Amino acid sequence: MVKQEGPQDSALHRDVDHVLISEDVLLDRVAQLGRQISQDYQELNPLLICVLKGGYMFLADLTRSLCMRHGIDFMAISSYGSGTESSGVVRILKDLDSDISGRHILVVEDIIDTGNTLAYLLENLRSRQPATIRVCTLLSKPARRQVELHVDYVGFEIPDEFVVGYGLDFAEAYRNLSFVGVLKPEIYS
């Protein structure tokens, strides 16, 4: 996990109302999650499935913190389009390259909001008959949850605010911020 220094007064930074989770706090928590996951999966060689695009930064730091064999694969799923509210229609934009039958699966998510997208994804993955499926999310917004979900590893529970950074975007911008910040409402209204 490499701490990046970047321009502190860029246009992207000015669009952020406040930092919700700093880079240092993020990296510390990801390392903690990595230790726990490594302990839980010691001899299982799990396949980590990153949900694109938002989960890529989290996956990169998480996988570097793991100290056991594991594979990675990617899925791209959409329910948002370019807005801030889920459309309710979930589409698979990129499917797995790997056969997951009999594998231990760890789904790596950036954020769980309503839970509808993840519920759809888990149902889809279960139909492929993996040995086990667990979920690891960087962020969870329990106030927005519409479906009951079991999440095995949670980085942070956050309030119902529109967040960007560390892979999370608004209209494909802000992913490169090294922290999780709350976007100013006038930016997305």
LINGI-V821528 format. One record per residue. N is the residue number from 1. SS is DSSP state (a for helix, b for strand, c for the rest). PSI is psi in whole degrees, -180 to 180 (999 if undefined). D_LAST is the distance of its C-alpha to the last C-alpha in Angstrom with 1 decimal. Layout:
n=N ss=SS psi=PSI d_last=D_LAST
n=N ss=SS psi=PSI d_last=D_LAST
This chain:
n=1 ss=c psi=112 d_last=34.2
n=2 ss=c psi=123 d_last=33.9
n=3 ss=c psi=123 d_last=31.9
n=4 ss=c psi=137 d_last=30.2
n=5 ss=c psi=135 d_last=29.8
n=6 ss=c psi=178 d_last=27.1
n=7 ss=c psi=124 d_last=25.8
n=8 ss=c psi=-11 d_last=24.4
n=9 ss=c psi=37 d_last=22.6
n=10 ss=c psi=167 d_last=20.9
n=11 ss=a psi=-37 d_last=17.5
n=12 ss=a psi=-44 d_last=16.4
n=13 ss=a psi=-38 d_last=17.7
n=14 ss=a psi=-22 d_last=16.1
n=15 ss=c psi=-9 d_last=12.6
n=16 ss=b psi=126 d_last=13.8
n=17 ss=b psi=-49 d_last=13.9
n=18 ss=b psi=158 d_last=17.1
n=19 ss=b psi=125 d_last=19.4
n=20 ss=b psi=-43 d_last=19.8
n=21 ss=b psi=118 d_last=22.8
n=22 ss=c psi=163 d_last=24.9
n=23 ss=a psi=-45 d_last=26.6
n=24 ss=a psi=-43 d_last=30.0
n=25 ss=a psi=-41 d_last=29.0
n=26 ss=a psi=-53 d_last=27.5
n=27 ss=a psi=-37 d_last=30.7
n=28 ss=a psi=-44 d_last=32.9
n=29 ss=a psi=-39 d_last=31.4
n=30 ss=a psi=-40 d_last=31.5
n=31 ss=a psi=-40 d_last=35.1
n=32 ss=a psi=-46 d_last=35.8
n=33 ss=a psi=-42 d_last=34.4
n=34 ss=a psi=-42 d_last=36.5
n=35 ss=a psi=-43 d_last=39.6
n=36 ss=a psi=-45 d_last=39.1
n=37 ss=a psi=-42 d_last=38.4
n=38 ss=a psi=-41 d_last=41.4
n=39 ss=a psi=-44 d_last=43.6
n=40 ss=a psi=-29 d_last=42.4
n=41 ss=c psi=22 d_last=42.9
n=42 ss=c psi=-55 d_last=46.0
n=43 ss=c psi=17 d_last=48.1
n=44 ss=c psi=-12 d_last=45.7
n=45 ss=c psi=62 d_last=44.2
n=46 ss=b psi=162 d_last=40.8
n=47 ss=b psi=119 d_last=38.4
n=48 ss=b psi=123 d_last=34.9
n=49 ss=b psi=111 d_last=32.3
n=50 ss=b psi=130 d_last=29.1
n=51 ss=b psi=113 d_last=26.0
n=52 ss=b psi=156 d_last=24.4
n=53 ss=c psi=-23 d_last=22.4
n=54 ss=c psi=-26 d_last=20.9
n=55 ss=c psi=-3 d_last=24.4
n=56 ss=a psi=-40 d_last=26.3
n=57 ss=a psi=-44 d_last=26.3
n=58 ss=a psi=-47 d_last=27.1
n=59 ss=a psi=-44 d_last=29.8
n=60 ss=a psi=-47 d_last=31.3
n=61 ss=a psi=-38 d_last=31.8
n=62 ss=a psi=-46 d_last=32.8
n=63 ss=a psi=-33 d_last=35.4
n=64 ss=a psi=-21 d_last=36.9
n=65 ss=a psi=-5 d_last=37.4
n=66 ss=c psi=143 d_last=39.3
n=67 ss=c psi=47 d_last=43.1
n=68 ss=c psi=163 d_last=44.2
n=69 ss=c psi=141 d_last=44.3
n=70 ss=b psi=158 d_last=41.2
n=71 ss=b psi=169 d_last=39.7
n=72 ss=b psi=150 d_last=36.1
n=73 ss=b psi=171 d_last=34.5
n=74 ss=b psi=145 d_last=31.0
n=75 ss=b psi=146 d_last=29.0
n=76 ss=b psi=126 d_last=25.7
n=77 ss=b psi=143 d_last=23.9
n=78 ss=b psi=136 d_last=20.6
n=79 ss=c psi=4 d_last=18.7
n=80 ss=c psi=-35 d_last=15.1
n=81 ss=c psi=-135 d_last=15.2
n=82 ss=c psi=8 d_last=12.2
n=83 ss=c psi=-170 d_last=9.5
n=84 ss=c psi=-9 d_last=9.0
n=85 ss=c psi=141 d_last=11.4
n=86 ss=c psi=140 d_last=15.0
n=87 ss=c psi=-17 d_last=16.5
n=88 ss=c psi=-13 d_last=19.7
n=89 ss=c psi=119 d_last=21.7
n=90 ss=c psi=130 d_last=23.2
n=91 ss=b psi=139 d_last=24.8
n=92 ss=b psi=117 d_last=27.1
n=93 ss=b psi=-31 d_last=26.5
n=94 ss=b psi=125 d_last=29.3
n=95 ss=c psi=172 d_last=32.1
n=96 ss=c psi=152 d_last=34.5
n=97 ss=c psi=-18 d_last=37.4
n=98 ss=c psi=149 d_last=39.5
n=99 ss=c psi=125 d_last=41.5
n=100 ss=c psi=3 d_last=40.5
n=101 ss=c psi=124 d_last=43.4
n=102 ss=c psi=-2 d_last=45.2
n=103 ss=c psi=155 d_last=42.9
n=104 ss=b psi=122 d_last=41.2
n=105 ss=b psi=135 d_last=37.5
n=106 ss=b psi=110 d_last=34.8
n=107 ss=b psi=127 d_last=31.2
n=108 ss=b psi=112 d_last=29.0
n=109 ss=b psi=152 d_last=25.3
n=110 ss=b psi=-46 d_last=22.5
n=111 ss=b psi=141 d_last=20.7
n=112 ss=b psi=118 d_last=21.5
n=113 ss=c psi=-101 d_last=18.8
n=114 ss=c psi=-29 d_last=19.9
n=115 ss=c psi=-9 d_last=23.0
n=116 ss=a psi=-44 d_last=23.2
n=117 ss=a psi=-46 d_last=23.1
n=118 ss=a psi=-40 d_last=25.7
n=119 ss=a psi=-44 d_last=27.8
n=120 ss=a psi=-47 d_last=28.0
n=121 ss=a psi=-46 d_last=28.8
n=122 ss=a psi=-41 d_last=31.5
n=123 ss=a psi=-44 d_last=33.1
n=124 ss=a psi=-46 d_last=33.3
n=125 ss=a psi=-40 d_last=34.8
n=126 ss=a psi=-33 d_last=37.3
n=127 ss=c psi=-15 d_last=38.6
n=128 ss=c psi=5 d_last=39.8
n=129 ss=c psi=55 d_last=42.1
n=130 ss=c psi=163 d_last=41.3
n=131 ss=c psi=-47 d_last=43.6
n=132 ss=b psi=157 d_last=40.7
n=133 ss=b psi=129 d_last=36.9
n=134 ss=b psi=165 d_last=35.1
n=135 ss=b psi=135 d_last=31.4
n=136 ss=b psi=122 d_last=30.2
n=137 ss=b psi=143 d_last=26.5
n=138 ss=b psi=-47 d_last=25.2
n=139 ss=b psi=144 d_last=22.5
n=140 ss=b psi=134 d_last=22.5
n=141 ss=c psi=83 d_last=20.1
n=142 ss=a psi=-27 d_last=22.8
n=143 ss=a psi=-21 d_last=20.6
n=144 ss=a psi=-5 d_last=18.8
n=145 ss=c psi=131 d_last=22.1
n=146 ss=c psi=-17 d_last=23.1
n=147 ss=c psi=150 d_last=26.3
n=148 ss=c psi=123 d_last=29.1
n=149 ss=c psi=145 d_last=29.5
n=150 ss=c psi=122 d_last=32.0
n=151 ss=c psi=122 d_last=30.7
n=152 ss=c psi=-37 d_last=33.6
n=153 ss=b psi=123 d_last=32.0
n=154 ss=b psi=125 d_last=28.9
n=155 ss=b psi=-56 d_last=27.9
n=156 ss=b psi=139 d_last=25.6
n=157 ss=b psi=132 d_last=24.1
n=158 ss=c psi=159 d_last=20.7
n=159 ss=c psi=172 d_last=18.6
n=160 ss=c psi=78 d_last=15.6
n=161 ss=c psi=155 d_last=13.1
n=162 ss=c psi=112 d_last=11.0
n=163 ss=b psi=150 d_last=13.8
n=164 ss=b psi=168 d_last=14.8
n=165 ss=b psi=163 d_last=18.2
n=166 ss=c psi=43 d_last=21.7
n=167 ss=c psi=-25 d_last=20.9
n=168 ss=b psi=143 d_last=17.4
n=169 ss=c psi=169 d_last=14.8
n=170 ss=b psi=119 d_last=11.3
n=171 ss=c psi=44 d_last=12.2
n=172 ss=c psi=10 d_last=15.7
n=173 ss=b psi=163 d_last=15.2
n=174 ss=c psi=-5 d_last=16.1
n=175 ss=c psi=-32 d_last=18.9
n=176 ss=c psi=-3 d_last=21.5
n=177 ss=c psi=141 d_last=20.7
n=178 ss=c psi=3 d_last=23.7
n=179 ss=c psi=171 d_last=22.1
n=180 ss=b psi=123 d_last=19.4
n=181 ss=b psi=161 d_last=16.6
n=182 ss=b psi=123 d_last=13.5
n=183 ss=b psi=139 d_last=10.5
n=184 ss=c psi=133 d_last=9.0
n=185 ss=a psi=-32 d_last=5.8
n=186 ss=a psi=-17 d_last=5.2
n=187 ss=a psi=-39 d_last=5.9
n=188 ss=a psi=1 d_last=3.8
n=189 ss=c psi=999 d_last=0.0
